[in-house]
């Protein structure tokens, strides 16, 4: 039976560790990997009431898209090199946890794999935790690979 695994990645060491952990410990021949990156665009468009530099905004968006492409290409090249059936989803949303759980549901994933930065209780309470959200809201099993393991 073919399994579908959704792996959430960003530019962090924790995401890379989770990706590699999956390949070393969970992947079985014939499995499909759905790589998900939730793109964030933190682009300064200036102050309200001032002229907006459209060219600068376009250049910043292009730069960010190039960064995302380089990031996801690295992961996809590893999967291609190992002849692993894979699919890339680059998605957007203000709440990455919601985007990841929706993608897992839409893609009928059998599991989700992701890293965690291991925030302390206070920081997690103040900032929220994407991995914690996914654990509580995903329709399928979620494997969290801790940063300190």
N, C-alpha and C positions, 0 to 999 in steps of 0.2 A: 504494500500500500504506500503510495506516495504521500509524503508529509510536506506541508507548507509552513515554513518558518519565516516570520517577519522579524527583521533585525533593525532596530532603530540606531542610526548613526549620526554623529555630529563630528566636529573637529577635535573632540577631546580624547585624551589618552584612555579614559574609561570606556569610551565607545569602541576604540580599537581593541582594547583588552577583551571586551565582551564578544566582538566579532571573531577574534582569534580563538577565544575559549569555545565558542560555538563550533568552529571548524574542527577543533581538537577533540571535543567531547560529545557533541550532539549530532553532528551531521552524519547521515547515512547515505550511501549511494542511492541515487534516485530522488532524494529530497529536493525541493525547490526552495530557493531563498528569495524573499521579497525584501529588498533593502529600502528603508524609508529614511529620508532626511527631511526634517521640517525646517524650511528656510526661514531665516530671520533677516529682516532688512531694517537696520537701525541707521537710517539716513537722515541727516540734519537738513531740513528744507528751509531753514531760516526763521526769522521772527515774523509773526503775523503783521500784516500791513506793509511789509517790505517787498521789494521786487524779488521774485523767485528766479534763481538761476537754473532754468530748465536743463541746460547743457551739463551743468555740474551734477544735477540729480541723475540724469541719464548716464553720465560717466560713473557715478557711484553705484548705480544699479548694475551696470555692465561689469564693473569690477567685482561686485558681490556675486553675480552669476558665474563669473570665471572662477572665483574661489570655491563656490559650491561644486562646479563642474570638476575642478581638480580634486577636491575631496572625494566626491562620489566615484570618479574615474578610478581612483586608487583602490577602493573596495571592489568595484566591478571587475577591474583587471585581475585581482586575486581570484575572484570567482570564475572568471573565464579561463584563467590559467589552470584551474583545477577541474575544468569542464563541469562546473556546477550550474544547473539550470537556474537562472536568476532573472529578476525583474527589478528595475529601479523606479521608485516613486519619490519625486521631489515635490513636497507639498508645502502649503503655507497655512498659517493660522496663529492667532495670538496665544493659544493654549496648546502647546505641543502634546501634552498628555491626551487631550481630547482628539487631536488629529491622529495620533498613533493608534488609539483604541478604535477609532472609526475606520482607519485603513485596515487594521487587523480583521474587523468585522466584514468590511466590503470585500476583502481579498480571501475571505474564508480561511484565514490562517489557523493552523493547528497549535501554534505557540508563538510567543513573542519573546525575544531575547534583547536585553539592553544592559548598559552599564549604569552605574550610579556613582555619584561623587562622594557619597557617604557623608552628607550634611549632618551636623549635630542636630539635636532636638530643637533648639531655639532657632537656628537658621532655617531648618526645614519648616517649622511653624510659620516663620515670617515670610519666607520666599516660596514655600510650596515645594513639592518634589514631583518631577515628571514621572519618575519610576514608581513612586508611591501611588500616584493617580492611576497609572496603567495597571498596577497590581489590583487595585480595588474596582476597576471598571472594565477590564478586558473580559471578553466572552470565553477566552481560552487560557490555558496555563501560561504564566509569565515567569521567565528565568531572569533574575537580576544578578549580574556579575559585579561583585563589590570591587572597588578600586584597590583595597588593601590586601587582596588575596593573591 
